[in-house]
Amino acid sequence: MGLLKDIHAYMKCKFYYFLGLFSLCLIALSSCKGPSNSGELVGVRLNKLKANKAPHGMVLIPGGTFIMGQSDEDITYAQIAQNRQVTIAPFYMDDTEISNSEYRQFVHWVRDSILIYNFLGDDNYFVDAGNGERYIDWKKVNSSSPWKSKDENAKERLSSMFYQGEDRIFGKNELDVRLLRYHYEWYDLRSATAAKNDPTKSRSDFIMRDTMLIYPDTTVWLNDFSYAQNEPMVEGYFSHPSFDDYPVVGVTWRQAQAFNTWRTRLYNNVANSTGKIERMPYQLPSEAEWEYAARGGKVGMQYPWGGPSARNAKGCLMANFKPGRGNYIDDGAAYTAPVYSYWPNDFGLYNMAGNVAEWTQSSFNESANSFVHDMNPTYTYNAKSSDHETLKRKVVRGGSWKDVGYFLQNGARQYEYQDTSKSYIGFRSVTRYAGVSM
């Protein structure tokens, strides 16, 4: 008996020894961030990132690793949306789709710029920047709008911005949207990097330029559907104040690029004039960033709210989509819904499924999944007008108000051509952490 007690006491001591050792291992593993110095550095950077003030209307999407691709068995997409583990660096993302009122600010800026530069000829609206350059004084424009001028000469010049002659209806002054063109430029870093050892190339070879109409195509409400009474949507969806908070549609991928260029320049011009730090460029999210953000940190779920059902425990639909044949209204909206409708996902993002599908930065390639990197994966291509149409395909994610539930899944992929505008495609923007407080 004494021997058995000794053995029991010994085994008990060994048990608590290994239990304590195991606990220490768990504690060490739970706080593991690599080598001590780099772990502390990562912690400092992460805390700084969390403390950094997010850009207006955006939320922080913390970096992480996730399984990208279809969340259920899908034979159709088995070859183009294969599951794989990838890592995404932190970024900021608009918490909603870009609304009509937000995109209208871009349209009004272009409209006023064209009026002041090309038609008005009033030096009072300019600020002399030296070296023979001058810029529009937007404070002056906002405080004394040229559109409200009572000067007869100014009124006559204003009329040049409206439809003329037989293009007018009942003599009403309506803005000629064919005048609203925006010129923007960007540097093609990938092409420049690939040719960095080519002595025949200069920097100008990789500066891309584009000038395009930026007013949304409001006729999409008729063009996308046969024999549907959507004339009221054509006439009022973008311009009427009732739709201010609804997502902008009828915008091509290239127009979304132009908007993000304008948004970046607008902020940075203000930052430079007030002594603030410039912000990293706004752009469309990559396909991987979009899916990672849509999942909201949930693992293996079909929808942004989890899954596998499109309804919650009370039977309420969780997004704006087409729940049944000929049924568009049971989710609470016949067409689109305001951008802050329904519950956000765990990252604080609204309508990552349904409402409008969203453009991404990524080009669509059926085999891209097999060759993109596993750190911030994306496949992009700057298609020229002379390129084949297949090179102009851009990935669209999220499903829309007119789609059935399948297309609302986090991993479902679709594409549209970069010059195509639809009544069910919009977009939202992302920007990166610049390492300073803004």
MOKA-V260653 format. One line per field, one symbol per residue. psi: psi as a letter, one per 40 degrees, with the letter a starting at -180 (. if undefined). A space follows every 50 residues. Layout:
psi = ???
This chain:
psi = ddddddddddddddddddddddddddddddehfaiddddddddddddddd ehhiiheiihhiiihihiaieihhddedeefihihihhiiiiiheiihid ddddddddddddddddddddfheeeihheifeiiihgddddddghdeeie hdddddddeeeiiibeeihfehhhhgeeegihhiiihgddddddfdehee iiddeehiiihihehigeeddddehhfhgedddddedddhddedeihhie hiddddddddddddddddddddeeeihiiiiiiiiidddddddddfehhe ididebaeieiadeehieihageiheheedeehdbiiidfiiiiaeefhi fehaciihiidiihhdeddeeiiehfiihihghideiiddeehihhieia deiiddeeidehiiiiidehiieehaiiiiiiheeih.
